[in-house]
Amino acid sequence: MFNSSSKGVLSVSSTFSVSRLMVRTISVAVLVASAACGGSQPPAAGGPPGGGMPPTPVELLTLAAHPVEQASEFVGTVKSRQSTTIQPQAEGFLTKISVKSGDRVTAGTVLFEIDSASQQALVANLESVRVAREADVTLAKQRADRAKALLAAGAGTQQDLESAVSAQQTAEAQLKAFQEQIKQQKNELNYYRVVAPAAGVVGDIPVHTGDRVTRATKLTDIDSNAGLEIYLSVPVQQAPNLKIGLPVQLMGDAGVSTTTEKVTFIDPTVDDTTQTVLVKAAVTATKGLRTDQFVRTRVLWSNNPTITVPITATLRINGQYFVYVATPERGGLVAKQRQVALGTIIGNDYVLVSGLAAGDRIVVSGIQKIGDGAPIQPVAPGAPPAAGGK
């Protein structure tokens, strides 16, 4: 019995070992089959071979140079070369104002009169003295003639003749000096009547009859509204770009250019208070302009071919500007981030200073959806995004 039982136990143990070996073999086969099936699965719909991220549809722009107006805006002041500030050349009380604001006058028209009684008295006094000096000249001439006759007759001396001639010359010199003095004072008397130096329209009159005026008092302005110029104050940093003939656009209320003039004068010195350079542009179309009027202007520095970059294509990171450049790589296109230097804004574009060149293709839409090195798919402007695209 013992032997029979021993044989039965050995048979059961052998059967159990064979069963475990078969389980292990089946498990390995299942794992191998699973691995084989996983390696042969097709890529996800819309993805590239290998299961990577699908390219993002974006719009691209090929950069090219085109004429761009480089301009700066300034507030100018209209001035007239034929605008005159009227100030008296004599002091006293105003006795008469002969015009009113808005009157059109011609050259020589009497505008104001100043009390001239004291000046007239001075001229009258000099006139009376002149009569006495003329009498002195007549007497000195008679004495010189008499001395000459006595010398010729042998009854006089040469010294007497010389003294008489000297006295005559002195009297004549004194008379001439008085005549010049009278002429000067009469000229001063004319200043008590203030006249228009040129034709034009009388401006505001800030004085009244009876006011005391001095040579520093402004009586009015006379403006013919002709010979107008635009005065501009250009910062000294931009002064090297100034040149005679530079276009200056006058801007209307809607910001549209109404007329274009040209720079006619550039001040060779700098205003030490404002650090600006005075620039003048002669105005040919004066319609609607008045003296001392403020006007918006644009100085056109150049119109050279320049590359511009759309504002929507730029990223600003830590104060620096970047754009995405479409770069061929791995059989497709990827977006490479590139730092650029940008200038002024013209319309919806930046003026490119450096960092790109004509012919570069940059991403102009969807830049928020991509990163440096991201695969991209060019699409036509306005095209709907492809299925599976972000």
C-alpha positions in Angstrom: 0.0 0.0 0.0 2.8 2.4 0.9 4.3 1.9 -2.5 1.0 2.5 -4.3 0.4 5.7 -2.3 3.9 7.0 -3.1 3.3 6.5 -6.8 0.0 8.4 -6.6 1.6 11.4 -4.8 4.4 11.6 -7.4 1.9 11.5 -10.3 -0.1 14.5 -8.8 3.1 16.6 -8.3 4.2 16.0 -11.9 0.9 17.1 -13.2 0.9 20.4 -11.1 4.4 21.3 -12.5 3.3 20.9 -16.0 0.2 23.0 -15.5 2.3 26.0 -14.1 4.7 25.8 -17.0 1.8 26.0 -19.5 0.3 29.1 -17.7 3.7 30.9 -17.9 4.0 30.0 -21.6 0.5 31.3 -22.3 1.2 34.6 -20.4 4.4 35.3 -22.3 2.6 34.6 -25.6 -0.2 37.0 -24.6 2.3 39.8 -23.7 4.2 39.3 -26.9 1.0 39.5 -28.9 -0.1 42.6 -27.1 3.2 44.3 -27.7 3.0 43.4 -31.4 -0.5 44.6 -31.7 0.3 47.9 -29.9 3.2 48.7 -32.3 1.1 48.3 -35.4 -1.8 50.5 -34.3 -2.5 53.3 -36.9 -1.9 57.0 -35.9 -4.7 59.0 -34.4 -6.9 60.8 -36.9 -5.4 64.1 -38.0 -2.0 63.5 -36.4 1.4 63.2 -38.1 3.2 59.9 -38.3 4.6 58.9 -35.0 1.7 60.4 -33.0 3.2 64.0 -32.7 1.2 67.3 -32.4 -0.7 68.2 -35.6 0.4 71.5 -37.4 -1.5 74.6 -36.4 -3.1 76.4 -39.4 -1.8 80.0 -39.6 -1.7 82.8 -42.1 1.8 83.8 -43.4 3.0 87.1 -44.8 6.1 87.4 -47.1 7.9 90.6 -46.2 8.7 93.0 -49.0 9.9 96.7 -49.0 7.4 99.3 -50.1 7.3 103.1 -50.0 6.5 104.3 -46.5 6.1 107.9 -45.4 8.3 108.7 -42.4 6.6 111.7 -40.8 6.3 113.6 -37.5 3.4 115.7 -36.4 3.9 119.2 -35.0 1.6 122.1 -33.9 2.5 125.1 -36.0 1.6 128.8 -35.7 0.5 130.9 -38.7 2.5 134.1 -39.0 2.3 136.9 -41.6 5.2 138.7 -43.1 2.9 141.6 -43.6 1.5 141.9 -40.1 2.5 145.0 -38.3 2.2 145.9 -34.6 1.5 149.6 -34.2 3.4 151.3 -31.4 3.8 155.1 -31.0 7.2 156.8 -31.4 6.1 159.6 -29.1 4.7 159.7 -25.5 1.7 161.6 -24.3 -2.1 161.4 -24.0 -4.3 160.1 -26.8 -6.5 162.9 -28.1 -8.1 161.0 -31.0 -8.7 157.5 -32.3 -9.5 157.8 -36.0 -10.3 154.1 -36.8 -12.1 151.1 -35.3 -11.3 147.4 -35.3 -11.9 145.8 -38.6 -11.4 148.9 -40.8 -9.5 148.4 -44.0 -6.9 151.2 -44.3 -4.3 152.2 -46.8 -0.7 153.2 -46.2 -0.5 156.6 -44.6 -3.9 156.6 -43.1 -4.0 158.5 -39.7 -4.9 156.0 -37.0 -4.2 157.9 -33.7 -3.3 161.4 -32.6 -1.3 162.2 -29.4 -1.3 165.5 -27.6 1.5 167.5 -29.2 1.2 170.9 -27.6 4.5 170.8 -25.9 6.3 169.6 -29.1 4.7 172.3 -31.1 5.8 174.9 -28.6 9.4 173.6 -28.9 9.3 173.8 -32.6 8.0 177.4 -32.5 10.7 178.4 -30.1 13.4 177.0 -32.4 11.8 178.8 -35.3 12.2 182.1 -33.5 15.8 181.4 -32.7 16.4 180.5 -36.3 15.3 184.0 -37.3 17.8 185.5 -35.0 20.5 183.2 -36.3 19.7 184.3 -39.9 20.1 187.9 -38.8 23.5 187.1 -37.3 24.5 185.5 -40.6 23.4 188.6 -42.6 25.3 191.0 -40.3 28.5 188.8 -40.3 28.4 188.7 -44.1 28.1 192.5 -44.3 31.0 193.0 -42.0 33.1 190.6 -44.0 32.3 192.4 -47.2 33.2 195.8 -45.6 36.5 194.5 -44.3 37.3 193.1 -47.7 36.6 196.5 -49.3 38.6 198.4 -46.7 41.6 196.1 -47.2 41.3 196.7 -51.0 41.3 200.5 -50.4 44.3 200.3 -48.0 42.2 201.5 -45.1 41.9 198.1 -43.4 44.1 195.2 -42.3 44.3 191.6 -43.3 43.6 190.6 -39.7 40.3 192.6 -39.7 39.3 190.7 -42.9 40.1 187.3 -41.4 38.2 188.0 -38.2 35.2 189.2 -40.2 35.2 186.1 -42.4 35.6 183.8 -39.4 32.6 185.4 -37.7 30.6 185.0 -40.9 31.4 181.2 -41.0 30.6 180.8 -37.4 27.2 182.4 -37.8 26.4 180.3 -40.9 27.4 177.1 -39.0 25.1 178.1 -36.1 22.3 178.7 -38.5 22.8 175.4 -40.1 22.8 173.6 -36.8 19.5 175.3 -35.8 18.0 174.4 -39.1 18.9 170.7 -38.5 17.5 170.9 -35.0 14.3 172.3 -36.3 14.0 169.6 -38.9 14.5 167.0 -36.3 11.9 168.4 -33.9 9.4 168.8 -36.8 10.0 165.1 -37.6 9.3 164.3 -33.9 6.2 166.3 -34.2 5.0 164.1 -37.0 5.2 161.1 -34.6 2.3 162.6 -32.7 0.1 161.5 -35.6 0.3 157.7 -35.8 -0.3 156.5 -39.4 -0.6 153.1 -41.0 2.8 151.9 -42.4 1.0 149.5 -44.9 -2.4 148.6 -46.2 -4.4 146.1 -44.3 -7.1 145.4 -41.7 -7.0 147.1 -38.3 -7.0 144.6 -35.5 -8.1 145.0 -31.8 -7.6 148.4 -30.3 -6.9 148.0 -26.6 -6.4 151.7 -25.8 -8.9 154.5 -25.3 -9.0 158.3 -25.9 -7.3 160.0 -22.9 -5.0 157.1 -22.1 -1.3 157.9 -21.7 0.8 156.0 -24.1 4.6 155.4 -24.3 6.8 153.9 -27.0 6.2 150.5 -25.5 2.4 150.7 -25.7 0.7 148.5 -28.2 -2.0 150.5 -30.0 -3.3 147.9 -32.5 -2.2 145.5 -35.4 -2.5 145.9 -39.1 -2.7 142.6 -41.0 -3.0 142.1 -44.7 -3.4 138.3 -44.2 -0.8 137.9 -47.0 2.6 136.4 -47.1 1.7 133.8 -44.5 4.2 131.3 -43.0 4.0 128.3 -40.7 6.3 128.5 -37.8 7.4 125.1 -36.4 9.5 124.2 -33.4 11.4 121.0 -34.2 13.3 119.2 -31.4 17.0 119.4 -31.8 17.3 115.6 -32.0 15.4 115.7 -35.4 17.2 118.8 -36.7 19.9 116.8 -38.6 17.0 115.5 -40.9 15.8 119.0 -41.8 16.5 120.5 -45.2 15.1 123.2 -47.4 12.2 121.9 -49.6 11.1 119.3 -47.1 7.3 118.7 -47.5 5.0 120.0 -44.7 1.4 118.8 -44.8 -1.3 121.0 -43.2 -3.9 118.7 -41.6 -7.6 119.4 -41.4 -9.9 118.7 -38.5 -10.4 115.1 -39.6 -6.7 114.4 -39.7 -6.6 114.5 -43.5 -4.0 116.5 -45.4 -5.5 119.7 -46.9 -2.4 121.1 -48.6 1.3 120.5 -48.8 3.9 123.3 -48.5 7.7 123.2 -48.4 10.3 124.3 -45.8 11.7 127.7 -46.8 13.8 128.5 -43.7 15.8 126.6 -41.0 17.2 128.6 -38.1 20.9 128.0 -37.8 20.7 128.4 -34.0 18.9 126.4 -31.3 16.5 128.0 -28.8 18.4 127.5 -25.6 15.1 127.5 -23.6 13.2 124.9 -25.5 16.0 123.1 -27.3 14.2 123.4 -30.6 15.0 124.7 -34.0 12.7 127.2 -35.7 11.5 126.1 -39.1 9.3 128.1 -41.5 7.2 127.0 -44.4 5.7 129.5 -46.8 1.9 129.1 -47.3 0.6 129.3 -50.8 -3.0 128.4 -50.1 -4.1 130.9 -47.5 -7.8 130.2 -47.5 -9.2 129.6 -44.0 -5.9 130.6 -42.3 -5.4 133.6 -40.0 -2.4 135.2 -38.4 -1.5 133.6 -35.0 -3.7 130.5 -35.7 -2.6 127.1 -34.5 -2.5 124.4 -37.1 -1.7 120.7 -37.2 1.2 119.8 -39.5 3.1 116.7 -40.6 6.7 117.0 -41.7 7.5 114.2 -44.2 11.0 113.1 -43.6 11.2 110.5 -46.4 9.2 108.2 -48.6 11.7 105.5 -49.1 11.0 101.7 -49.6 10.8 100.2 -46.1 9.8 96.9 -44.6 6.9 97.0 -42.2 5.6 94.4 -39.8 1.8 94.0 -38.9 1.1 94.8 -35.2 -0.8 91.6 -34.9 2.3 89.6 -35.8 4.4 90.8 -32.9 4.8 89.6 -29.3 6.3 91.7 -26.5 8.2 89.8 -23.9 10.1 91.6 -21.2 10.2 94.8 -23.2 11.5 93.1 -26.3 9.6 92.4 -29.5 9.5 89.0 -31.2 7.8 87.5 -34.3 7.4 83.9 -35.5 9.3 83.2 -38.8 8.1 80.2 -40.9 11.2 77.9 -41.2 11.4 74.6 -43.2 12.2 71.7 -40.9 11.5 68.0 -40.7 9.7 67.9 -44.0 7.3 70.7 -43.0 7.2 74.2 -41.5 7.8 75.2 -38.0 7.5 78.6 -36.3 10.8 80.0 -35.0 10.7 82.9 -32.6 13.0 85.8 -33.6 13.7 89.1 -31.8 13.2 92.3 -33.9 13.7 96.0 -33.4 10.7 98.1 -34.4 10.3 101.8 -35.1 7.3 104.0 -35.4 3.7 102.9 -36.0 2.2 103.7 -39.4 -1.4 102.7 -39.7 -1.6 99.1 -38.5 2.1 98.3 -39.0 5.4 98.8 -37.3 8.4 100.1 -39.3 11.1 97.4 -39.1 14.5 98.6 -37.9 16.3 95.2 -37.8 15.9 91.5 -37.3 14.2 90.5 -40.5 14.8 90.8 -44.3 12.7 91.0 -47.4 11.5 87.5 -48.4 11.1 86.2 -44.8 7.7 84.7 -44.1 6.2 85.5 -40.8 3.1 84.3 -38.9 0.4 87.0 -38.8 -2.5 85.1 -37.2 -2.9 82.6 -34.5 0.4 83.5 -32.8 -1.3 82.8 -29.4 -1.8 79.2 -30.3 1.8 78.3 -31.2 5.2 78.3 -29.5 8.8 78.4 -30.6 9.4 75.3 -32.8 5.7 74.5 -33.2 4.7 72.9 -36.5 2.5 75.1 -38.6 0.3 74.8 -41.7 -0.1 77.8 -44.0 -3.7 78.7 -44.9 -5.2 81.3 -47.0 -6.3 84.6 -45.3 -9.8 84.1 -43.8 -9.9 80.4 -44.4 -11.6 78.3 -41.6 -9.4 76.2 -39.4 -8.8 72.6 -40.5 -10.4 69.7 -38.7 -8.6 68.9 -35.5 -6.7 72.3 -35.6 -6.5 74.5 -32.6 
